[in-house]
Amino acid sequence: LKTELKMQILAVGFGSTELNNGLVKFFLLDSFDSNLYRNCVGKPLPLMECKIVDPNTGLVQPFESEGELHVRSYSVTKGYWNDEEMTKKALSFSGWYNTGDYLSMDSKGNFYFKSRCKEIITTKGSGN
């Protein structure tokens, strides 16, 4: 992209509708080594609290370990319209949003996308 489009800076964003303003951003500069940060989606935006959790045990994972991304912030949705069951599945009592995405985090705070653990596709504003 940088050579064909002559771009000086490339920004990568990652998030979901439930987070309202995105979660992480990553800026690629001229000196960027793409092999070092392959699949990197960046660091959390300010006021975003994140943790990588083992989906089977609920325990927070150490650096470099894959797990499900959970997020807590003022901007996380309070729930799904007229869907208490889905709200209970996605949001913990203490406000953590279960994204359904598998990521890992390095010791510098960079997140790396691995895969989805649940697929939800909504069209025309409804889940039907």
C-alpha positions in Angstrom: 0.0 0.0 0.0 2.7 2.4 0.9 4.5 2.1 -2.4 1.6 1.8 -4.8 -0.5 4.5 -3.2 2.5 6.6 -2.0 1.1 6.7 1.6 3.3 8.1 4.4 1.1 6.9 7.2 -1.4 4.0 7.3 -3.8 3.7 10.3 -5.5 0.4 11.4 -8.6 0.4 13.5 -10.3 -2.4 15.4 -13.6 -2.4 17.3 -17.3 -3.2 17.2 -20.6 -1.4 17.2 -21.0 -2.2 20.9 -17.9 -0.1 21.7 -19.3 3.0 19.9 -15.9 4.6 19.1 -13.6 1.7 18.3 -11.1 0.0 20.7 -7.6 0.2 19.3 -5.7 2.1 16.7 -2.3 1.4 15.1 -0.3 3.8 12.9 2.1 2.4 10.3 5.0 4.7 9.6 7.8 4.6 7.0 10.2 2.8 9.4 7.5 0.2 10.2 8.7 -3.4 10.0 5.6 -5.3 8.8 7.0 -8.7 9.7 7.4 -7.6 13.4 3.8 -6.6 13.8 1.9 -9.0 11.5 -1.8 -9.1 12.5 -1.3 -6.3 15.0 -4.4 -4.2 15.5 -2.8 -1.7 17.9 -3.0 -0.4 21.5 -6.2 0.4 23.3 -7.5 4.0 23.0 -7.5 6.1 26.2 -10.1 5.1 28.8 -10.5 1.6 27.4 -9.8 -1.2 29.9 -8.9 -4.5 28.2 -8.1 -8.0 29.2 -7.5 -11.3 27.4 -9.5 -14.1 29.1 -9.5 -17.9 28.8 -13.1 -18.5 27.5 -13.3 -21.8 29.5 -12.0 -20.7 32.8 -12.5 -17.0 32.8 -9.0 -16.4 34.0 -6.9 -13.5 32.6 -4.2 -14.8 30.3 -0.5 -13.9 30.4 1.2 -11.9 27.7 1.5 -13.6 24.3 -1.4 -16.1 25.2 -4.5 -16.2 23.0 -7.9 -15.7 24.6 -11.1 -13.8 24.3 -11.0 -10.0 24.4 -13.1 -8.4 27.2 -13.4 -4.6 27.3 -14.8 -2.1 29.9 -15.2 1.6 29.3 -17.7 4.4 29.5 -18.5 4.0 25.8 -19.4 0.3 25.9 -23.1 -0.3 25.2 -25.4 -0.8 28.2 -27.3 -3.6 26.4 -29.2 -4.7 23.3 -32.6 -3.3 22.6 -35.3 -5.6 23.8 -32.9 -8.5 24.1 -32.1 -9.3 27.8 -30.8 -12.7 27.0 -28.2 -11.5 24.5 -27.3 -8.6 26.9 -26.6 -11.1 29.7 -24.4 -13.2 27.4 -22.3 -10.2 26.2 -22.1 -8.0 29.3 -20.9 -9.0 32.8 -22.5 -7.5 35.9 -19.3 -5.5 36.4 -19.5 -4.0 32.9 -17.1 -6.1 30.9 -18.1 -6.6 27.3 -17.3 -10.0 25.9 -16.3 -9.2 22.3 -16.3 -12.7 20.8 -12.9 -12.1 19.3 -9.7 -14.1 20.1 -6.6 -11.9 20.4 -3.3 -11.9 22.2 -1.4 -9.0 23.8 2.4 -8.5 23.9 4.3 -7.0 26.8 4.2 -3.5 25.0 0.4 -3.5 25.1 -0.1 -4.3 21.4 -3.1 -6.5 20.5 -2.9 -9.2 17.8 -6.1 -10.5 16.1 -6.3 -14.3 16.0 -9.9 -15.3 15.1 -13.5 -14.9 15.9 -15.1 -17.3 18.5 -18.6 -16.3 17.5 -20.1 -15.1 14.3 -22.9 -12.5 14.3 -24.0 -10.8 11.2 -26.7 -8.2 11.4 -28.4 -6.8 8.3 -30.9 -4.0 7.9 -30.7 -3.1 11.6 -32.0 -6.4 13.0 -30.7 -9.8 13.9 -33.5 -11.6 12.1 
